[in-house]
Amino acid sequence: MKKQFTCINCPLGCQVVVTMEADEIIDITGNTCIKGEEYVRNEIKDPKRMVCSTVRVDGGSHYSVPVKTASAIPKGLIFECMKQINDAEIKAPVHIGDVVIANVLDTGVDVIATDERL
């Protein structure tokens, strides 16, 4: 079986084709660098994504602050992560890098603020 992926590691957007037998990767073609191969291997075995959103700010001059996961989390946890982000609130002042949710869903990844709110 063959699967095609568009690599998202750089602006080239290589069309990477993976040949598989059962759950085993047999061949990877179409990538112009090693990052494309790494991306596809990770996408097949353990897909992860960054999550970006906003969190309510209590007592600040703005209603919300933009946040993101400090690193990628398993793709299957995105909706549960968003539930926790939607329920979260942080008190002003908020600074870039402040931890809004520590160890979200026991992933070892924090949700952090990406802007200032005073």
Secondary structure, DSSP 8 states (H G I E B T S, - for coil): -EEEEE--SSTT--EEEEEEETTEEEEEES-SSHHHHHHHHHHHHS-EE--EEEEEEESSSSSEEEEEESS-EEGGGHHHHHHHHHH-EEES-B-TT-EEETTGGGSS--EEE-S-B-
